[in-house]
Amino acid sequence: MVLERLNPGAPRQLLDDSSRKLAFILCLPLIDGVFATLLVTGTVNTFSQMLNIAITIFTGAGALAVLYSEASNRKEAVQMVNNVIPVLLAGVIAVALIAPIFEQLFRTELLKYAAGLAISSIALQLADIEIAERIPPTAVILTGLLLSYQGPVNLVLTLEYVLPALGTALIAITGLYLATGLKKYGMNLQYIRYGGSAVLGIIAMSLFGLNVPENIGPFVFMVSVLVSLRKS
């Protein structure tokens, strides 16, 4: 999400420079522990939940900003998405395989609150609220892990999180492909940021135990996309 930290001068590897930037943005939730925490706390079970996570945590304003700024036309944007698919899928599968061990080492009822606070921090960052800088999501997750640690007890590997993780990734990829079709429009990404912030707020409230309808999130985000569209 922090585009300024990207290093365009890095040596060329398997991905071109533009694709590496997009891959970096997409993989941030996998690296900082947010996605693993959401998996084990039961926040990625239903289609609506997967859709909410996909369009905010993965295919949010940061990913769209990279896609639109690095690709000069729809063909290049599609190629960028094609390039990052293997990276994203490999990443979510790895996290999904590690998540069961994660769940057995930590008390998920406490992790829910840490995840809710981390998601709230991301939502505040998207809304440009300065207080968010004092509660970085990664620090919140690490603190939650420390407080909820219960030690190894008969660690067992399972595949229960692979399907929801892959489903979320595929929805995110589909969203990116749909976004390439909007390249001809001059989108105001500020509305996307605010829409994503609202959806993340909804997710956070559900993690805190509040009864929030799951279907509100996608509707809010879709409205923000429609409002952001301007024919160039």
Contacts in CASP RR format, 6 or more apart in sequence:
PFRMAT RR
TARGET T0000
AUTHOR 0000-0000-0000
METHOD contacts of the structure
MODEL  1
MVLERLNPGAPRQLLDDSSRKLAFILCLPLIDGVFATLLVTGTVNTFSQM
LNIAITIFTGAGALAVLYSEASNRKEAVQMVNNVIPVLLAGVIAVALIAP
IFEQLFRTELLKYAAGLAISSIALQLADIEIAERIPPTAVILTGLLLSYQ
GPVNLVLTLEYVLPALGTALIAITGLYLATGLKKYGMNLQYIRYGGSAVL
GIIAMSLFGLNVPENIGPFVFMVSVLVSLRKS
1 25 0 8 1.000
1 28 0 8 1.000
1 61 0 8 1.000
1 62 0 8 1.000
1 122 0 8 1.000
1 125 0 8 1.000
1 126 0 8 1.000
3 21 0 8 1.000
3 25 0 8 1.000
3 62 0 8 1.000
3 65 0 8 1.000
3 66 0 8 1.000
6 21 0 8 1.000
6 24 0 8 1.000
8 17 0 8 1.000
8 21 0 8 1.000
9 17 0 8 1.000
10 17 0 8 1.000
10 20 0 8 1.000
13 20 0 8 1.000
15 23 0 8 1.000
15 83 0 8 1.000
15 84 0 8 1.000
15 87 0 8 1.000
16 83 0 8 1.000
18 66 0 8 1.000
18 70 0 8 1.000
18 71 0 8 1.000
18 76 0 8 1.000
18 80 0 8 1.000
19 79 0 8 1.000
19 80 0 8 1.000
19 83 0 8 1.000
19 84 0 8 1.000
21 66 0 8 1.000
21 70 0 8 1.000
22 63 0 8 1.000
22 66 0 8 1.000
22 67 0 8 1.000
22 70 0 8 1.000
22 80 0 8 1.000
22 81 0 8 1.000
22 83 0 8 1.000
22 84 0 8 1.000
23 83 0 8 1.000
23 84 0 8 1.000
23 87 0 8 1.000
23 88 0 8 1.000
25 62 0 8 1.000
25 63 0 8 1.000
25 66 0 8 1.000
26 58 0 8 1.000
26 59 0 8 1.000
26 63 0 8 1.000
26 84 0 8 1.000
26 87 0 8 1.000
26 88 0 8 1.000
26 172 0 8 1.000
27 87 0 8 1.000
27 88 0 8 1.000
27 91 0 8 1.000
29 35 0 8 1.000
29 57 0 8 1.000
29 58 0 8 1.000
30 36 0 8 1.000
30 91 0 8 1.000
30 92 0 8 1.000
30 94 0 8 1.000
30 95 0 8 1.000
32 137 0 8 1.000
32 138 0 8 1.000
32 141 0 8 1.000
33 95 0 8 1.000
33 138 0 8 1.000
33 141 0 8 1.000
34 57 0 8 1.000
34 115 0 8 1.000
34 118 0 8 1.000
34 119 0 8 1.000
34 122 0 8 1.000
34 137 0 8 1.000
34 141 0 8 1.000
35 44 0 8 1.000
35 53 0 8 1.000
35 57 0 8 1.000
35 92 0 8 1.000
35 95 0 8 1.000
35 165 0 8 1.000
35 168 0 8 1.000
36 95 0 8 1.000
36 98 0 8 1.000
36 99 0 8 1.000
36 102 0 8 1.000
37 102 0 8 1.000
37 111 0 8 1.000
37 114 0 8 1.000
37 115 0 8 1.000
37 118 0 8 1.000
37 141 0 8 1.000
38 44 0 8 1.000
38 53 0 8 1.000
38 57 0 8 1.000
38 115 0 8 1.000
39 95 0 8 1.000
39 96 0 8 1.000
39 99 0 8 1.000
39 102 0 8 1.000
39 161 0 8 1.000
39 164 0 8 1.000
39 165 0 8 1.000
40 99 0 8 1.000
40 100 0 8 1.000
40 102 0 8 1.000
40 103 0 8 1.000
40 106 0 8 1.000
40 108 0 8 1.000
40 111 0 8 1.000
40 161 0 8 1.000
41 108 0 8 1.000
41 111 0 8 1.000
41 112 0 8 1.000
41 115 0 8 1.000
41 207 0 8 1.000
42 49 0 8 1.000
42 108 0 8 1.000
43 49 0 8 1.000
43 53 0 8 1.000
43 115 0 8 1.000
43 203 0 8 1.000
43 206 0 8 1.000
43 207 0 8 1.000
44 50 0 8 1.000
44 53 0 8 1.000
44 161 0 8 1.000
44 164 0 8 1.000
44 165 0 8 1.000
44 168 0 8 1.000
45 164 0 8 1.000
46 214 0 8 1.000
48 214 0 8 1.000
48 215 0 8 1.000
48 217 0 8 1.000
48 218 0 8 1.000
49 214 0 8 1.000
50 164 0 8 1.000
50 167 0 8 1.000
50 168 0 8 1.000
50 171 0 8 1.000
51 171 0 8 1.000
51 217 0 8 1.000
51 218 0 8 1.000
52 199 0 8 1.000
52 202 0 8 1.000
52 203 0 8 1.000
52 214 0 8 1.000
52 217 0 8 1.000
52 218 0 8 1.000
53 168 0 8 1.000
53 203 0 8 1.000
54 167 0 8 1.000
54 168 0 8 1.000
54 169 0 8 1.000
54 171 0 8 1.000
54 172 0 8 1.000
54 175 0 8 1.000
55 171 0 8 1.000
55 172 0 8 1.000
55 175 0 8 1.000
55 196 0 8 1.000
55 199 0 8 1.000
55 218 0 8 1.000
55 221 0 8 1.000
56 196 0 8 1.000
56 199 0 8 1.000
56 200 0 8 1.000
56 203 0 8 1.000
56 221 0 8 1.000
57 122 0 8 1.000
57 200 0 8 1.000
58 88 0 8 1.000
58 168 0 8 1.000
58 169 0 8 1.000
58 172 0 8 1.000
59 172 0 8 1.000
59 175 0 8 1.000
59 176 0 8 1.000
59 179 0 8 1.000
60 192 0 8 1.000
60 196 0 8 1.000
61 126 0 8 1.000
61 189 0 8 1.000
61 192 0 8 1.000
61 193 0 8 1.000
61 196 0 8 1.000
62 189 0 8 1.000
63 176 0 8 1.000
64 179 0 8 1.000
64 187 0 8 1.000
64 189 0 8 1.000
64 192 0 8 1.000
65 189 0 8 1.000
67 77 0 8 1.000
67 80 0 8 1.000
67 81 0 8 1.000
67 176 0 8 1.000
67 179 0 8 1.000
67 180 0 8 1.000
68 77 0 8 1.000
68 183 0 8 1.000
68 187 0 8 1.000
68 189 0 8 1.000
70 76 0 8 1.000
70 80 0 8 1.000
71 77 0 8 1.000
71 79 0 8 1.000
71 80 0 8 1.000
71 180 0 8 1.000
71 183 0 8 1.000
73 183 0 8 1.000
74 180 0 8 1.000
74 181 0 8 1.000
74 183 0 8 1.000
74 184 0 8 1.000
77 179 0 8 1.000
77 180 0 8 1.000
77 181 0 8 1.000
77 183 0 8 1.000
78 177 0 8 1.000
78 180 0 8 1.000
81 173 0 8 1.000
81 176 0 8 1.000
81 177 0 8 1.000
81 180 0 8 1.000
85 173 0 8 1.000
88 169 0 8 1.000
88 172 0 8 1.000
88 173 0 8 1.000
89 166 0 8 1.000
89 169 0 8 1.000
92 165 0 8 1.000
92 166 0 8 1.000
92 168 0 8 1.000
92 169 0 8 1.000
93 162 0 8 1.000
93 165 0 8 1.000
93 166 0 8 1.000
95 165 0 8 1.000
96 159 0 8 1.000
96 161 0 8 1.000
96 162 0 8 1.000
96 164 0 8 1.000
96 165 0 8 1.000
96 166 0 8 1.000
97 157 0 8 1.000
97 159 0 8 1.000
97 161 0 8 1.000
97 162 0 8 1.000
99 161 0 8 1.000
99 165 0 8 1.000
100 156 0 8 1.000
100 157 0 8 1.000
100 158 0 8 1.000
100 160 0 8 1.000
100 161 0 8 1.000
101 155 0 8 1.000
101 157 0 8 1.000
104 152 0 8 1.000
104 153 0 8 1.000
104 154 0 8 1.000
104 155 0 8 1.000
104 156 0 8 1.000
105 149 0 8 1.000
105 150 0 8 1.000
105 151 0 8 1.000
105 152 0 8 1.000
105 155 0 8 1.000
106 144 0 8 1.000
106 145 0 8 1.000
106 148 0 8 1.000
106 149 0 8 1.000
106 150 0 8 1.000
107 148 0 8 1.000
107 150 0 8 1.000
108 148 0 8 1.000
110 144 0 8 1.000
110 147 0 8 1.000
110 148 0 8 1.000
111 144 0 8 1.000
111 145 0 8 1.000
111 148 0 8 1.000
112 207 0 8 1.000
112 208 0 8 1.000
112 209 0 8 1.000
113 144 0 8 1.000
113 207 0 8 1.000
113 208 0 8 1.000
114 140 0 8 1.000
114 141 0 8 1.000
114 143 0 8 1.000
114 144 0 8 1.000
114 145 0 8 1.000
114 147 0 8 1.000
114 148 0 8 1.000
115 141 0 8 1.000
115 207 0 8 1.000
116 203 0 8 1.000
116 204 0 8 1.000
116 207 0 8 1.000
116 208 0 8 1.000
117 135 0 8 1.000
117 140 0 8 1.000
117 204 0 8 1.000
118 137 0 8 1.000
118 138 0 8 1.000
118 140 0 8 1.000
118 141 0 8 1.000
119 137 0 8 1.000
119 200 0 8 1.000
119 201 0 8 1.000
119 203 0 8 1.000
119 204 0 8 1.000
119 207 0 8 1.000
120 135 0 8 1.000
120 200 0 8 1.000
120 201 0 8 1.000
120 204 0 8 1.000
121 132 0 8 1.000
121 135 0 8 1.000
121 136 0 8 1.000
121 137 0 8 1.000
121 140 0 8 1.000
122 132 0 8 1.000
122 137 0 8 1.000
122 200 0 8 1.000
123 196 0 8 1.000
123 197 0 8 1.000
123 198 0 8 1.000
123 200 0 8 1.000
123 201 0 8 1.000
123 204 0 8 1.000
124 131 0 8 1.000
124 132 0 8 1.000
124 135 0 8 1.000
124 197 0 8 1.000
125 132 0 8 1.000
125 133 0 8 1.000
126 193 0 8 1.000
126 194 0 8 1.000
126 195 0 8 1.000
126 196 0 8 1.000
126 197 0 8 1.000
126 200 0 8 1.000
127 193 0 8 1.000
127 194 0 8 1.000
127 197 0 8 1.000
128 193 0 8 1.000
182 229 0 8 1.000
184 231 0 8 1.000
184 232 0 8 1.000
185 229 0 8 1.000
185 230 0 8 1.000
185 231 0 8 1.000
185 232 0 8 1.000
186 229 0 8 1.000
186 230 0 8 1.000
186 231 0 8 1.000
186 232 0 8 1.000
187 225 0 8 1.000
187 228 0 8 1.000
187 229 0 8 1.000
187 230 0 8 1.000
188 227 0 8 1.000
188 228 0 8 1.000
188 230 0 8 1.000
189 228 0 8 1.000
190 228 0 8 1.000
191 224 0 8 1.000
191 225 0 8 1.000
191 227 0 8 1.000
191 228 0 8 1.000
192 224 0 8 1.000
192 225 0 8 1.000
192 228 0 8 1.000
194 224 0 8 1.000
195 220 0 8 1.000
195 221 0 8 1.000
195 223 0 8 1.000
195 224 0 8 1.000
196 220 0 8 1.000
196 221 0 8 1.000
196 224 0 8 1.000
198 217 0 8 1.000
198 220 0 8 1.000
198 221 0 8 1.000
198 224 0 8 1.000
199 217 0 8 1.000
199 218 0 8 1.000
199 220 0 8 1.000
199 221 0 8 1.000
202 212 0 8 1.000
202 216 0 8 1.000
202 217 0 8 1.000
202 220 0 8 1.000
205 212 0 8 1.000
206 212 0 8 1.000
206 214 0 8 1.000
END
